Amino acid sequence: MVLFYAKRLDKKRERKLQLIVAAFVLLLAYAAFSKLMNYGVARRAMLLQVFAREVALVLAWLVPVVELLVVLLLLWLRTRLLGLWLATLLMLSFSVYLVVANLGGFGKVPCGCGGILGKMAYQVHLAFNLCFVALGVWGIAIALRSTLIHRVVHLGEGRSGK
């Protein structure tokens, strides 16, 4: 009876995890394709950042490529946990950058985000990013717990000779 209950909980957790992963996939794919489809605009926005010109030029294509690689990691079940970690770290790093920029750490307040994200007010953008950080942490916790329950169930099955 306990294993059945654990499996039911696992399905609920899996559904929540799928929704979290889907949210990250949509966000990161949108952000990456927005930058790539409007590469000239994204490149100019990156050149307005505080980085050296050479770094900004590399970041102009590297950021969307990394976002797409994280999307691929999230889509493949075996690398989903790694994808969640990386997606959460990306959102956390973008959030830290926003805070430092808006506290005057760079002398200007640039935003290199594409599409609708670049049109958000600072407070909205930061809240949006932090919501995704929280979603990522929640997703990681669910994934780790689901993996642990899955392993316990399989260990229990192995001992009973099945």
PADOGU-119368 format. One record per residue (C-alpha): x, y, z; residue number from 1. Coordinates in nm, 2 decimals. Layout:
BEGIN
        X        Y        Z    nr
        X        Y        Z   NUM
...
END
This chain:
BEGIN
        X        Y        Z    nr
     0.00     0.00     0.00     1
     0.28     0.24     0.08     2
     0.45     0.18    -0.26     3
     0.12     0.26    -0.44     4
     0.09     0.59    -0.25     5
     0.45     0.68    -0.33     6
     0.39     0.61    -0.70     7
     0.07     0.83    -0.70     8
     0.27     1.11    -0.54     9
     0.54     1.06    -0.79    10
     0.29     1.11    -1.08    11
     0.17     1.44    -0.92    12
     0.53     1.56    -0.88    13
     0.61     1.45    -1.23    14
     0.32     1.66    -1.37    15
     0.44     1.97    -1.17    16
     0.79     1.91    -1.29    17
     0.67     1.89    -1.65    18
     0.49     2.22    -1.61    19
     0.80     2.38    -1.47    20
     1.02     2.24    -1.74    21
     0.77     2.36    -2.01    22
     0.78     2.71    -1.86    23
     1.16     2.72    -1.88    24
     1.16     2.57    -2.23    25
     0.91     2.83    -2.35    26
     1.10     3.12    -2.18    27
     1.45     3.02    -2.29    28
     1.34     2.92    -2.65    29
     1.15     3.25    -2.68    30
     1.45     3.45    -2.55    31
     1.70     3.27    -2.77    32
     1.50     3.29    -3.09    33
     1.41     3.65    -3.02    34
     1.78     3.73    -3.01    35
     1.87     3.52    -3.31    36
     1.58     3.64    -3.53    37
     1.67     4.00    -3.45    38
     2.05     3.95    -3.42    39
     2.14     4.30    -3.53    40
     1.92     4.45    -3.25    41
     2.05     4.20    -3.00    42
     2.41     4.26    -3.10    43
     2.37     4.64    -3.06    44
     2.20     4.59    -2.72    45
     2.49     4.37    -2.61    46
     2.74     4.63    -2.72    47
     2.56     4.88    -2.49    48
     2.64     4.66    -2.20    49
     2.94     4.72    -1.97    50
     3.15     4.45    -2.12    51
     3.45     4.51    -2.35    52
     3.35     4.51    -2.72    53
     3.51     4.17    -2.78    54
     3.33     4.01    -2.49    55
     3.00     4.17    -2.60    56
     3.04     4.04    -2.95    57
     3.10     3.69    -2.82    58
     2.81     3.71    -2.58    59
     2.57     3.84    -2.85    60
     2.57     3.49    -3.00    61
     2.69     3.28    -2.70    62
     2.39     3.38    -2.48    63
     2.12     3.25    -2.72    64
     2.32     2.94    -2.80    65
     2.36     2.86    -2.43    66
     1.98     2.92    -2.39    67
     1.91     2.68    -2.67    68
     2.15     2.42    -2.53    69
     1.97     2.44    -2.19    70
     1.64     2.39    -2.37    71
     1.78     2.07    -2.53    72
     1.90     1.95    -2.18    73
     1.55     2.02    -2.04    74
     1.38     1.83    -2.32    75
     1.58     1.51    -2.28    76
     1.48     1.31    -1.97    77
     1.83     1.20    -1.88    78
     1.96     1.55    -1.87    79
     1.65     1.73    -1.73    80
     1.80     1.78    -1.39    81
     2.12     1.93    -1.53    82
     1.90     2.15    -1.75    83
     1.70     2.27    -1.45    84
     2.02     2.35    -1.26    85
     2.16     2.55    -1.56    86
     1.83     2.73    -1.63    87
     1.80     2.83    -1.27    88
     2.16     2.95    -1.26    89
     2.10     3.15    -1.58    90
     1.80     3.32    -1.44    91
     1.98     3.39    -1.11    92
     2.28     3.53    -1.29    93
     2.05     3.75    -1.51    94
     1.88     3.87    -1.18    95
     2.21     3.95    -1.01    96
     2.32     4.15    -1.32    97
     1.99     4.34    -1.32    98
     2.03     4.43    -0.95    99
     2.39     4.54    -0.98   100
     2.32     4.74    -1.29   101
     2.02     4.91    -1.12   102
     2.21     4.99    -0.81   103
     2.46     5.18    -1.02   104
     2.73     4.92    -1.02   105
     2.80     4.98    -1.39   106
     2.72     5.35    -1.42   107
     2.43     5.28    -1.66   108
     2.12     5.06    -1.67   109
     2.14     4.85    -1.99   110
     1.91     4.57    -2.08   111
     2.00     4.33    -2.35   112
     1.69     4.12    -2.33   113
     1.49     4.06    -2.64   114
     1.13     4.07    -2.72   115
     0.88     4.16    -2.45   116
     1.13     4.09    -2.18   117
     1.33     4.40    -2.28   118
     1.02     4.62    -2.25   119
     0.95     4.53    -1.89   120
     1.02     4.78    -1.61   121
     1.31     4.70    -1.39   122
     1.10     4.59    -1.09   123
     0.87     4.37    -1.31   124
     1.17     4.22    -1.49   125
     1.34     4.14    -1.16   126
     1.03     3.99    -1.01   127
     0.98     3.78    -1.33   128
     1.33     3.65    -1.32   129
     1.31     3.57    -0.95   130
     0.99     3.38    -1.00   131
     1.17     3.16    -1.25   132
     1.46     3.12    -1.00   133
     1.20     3.00    -0.75   134
     1.04     2.77    -1.01   135
     1.38     2.63    -1.09   136
     1.46     2.56    -0.72   137
     1.12     2.40    -0.68   138
     1.17     2.19    -1.00   139
     1.51     2.07    -0.88   140
     1.36     1.97    -0.54   141
     1.09     1.78    -0.71   142
     1.33     1.61    -0.95   143
     1.56     1.51    -0.67   144
     1.28     1.37    -0.46   145
     1.12     1.19    -0.75   146
     1.46     1.03    -0.83   147
     1.50     0.93    -0.47   148
     1.15     0.77    -0.45   149
     1.21     0.60    -0.78   150
     1.54     0.45    -0.66   151
     1.38     0.34    -0.33   152
     1.09     0.17    -0.51   153
     1.34    -0.01    -0.74   154
     1.56    -0.12    -0.45   155
     1.26    -0.26    -0.28   156
     1.16    -0.45    -0.59   157
     1.51    -0.59    -0.63   158
     1.51    -0.73    -0.27   159
     1.17    -0.91    -0.32   160
     1.31    -1.10    -0.62   161
     1.10    -0.93    -0.89   162
END
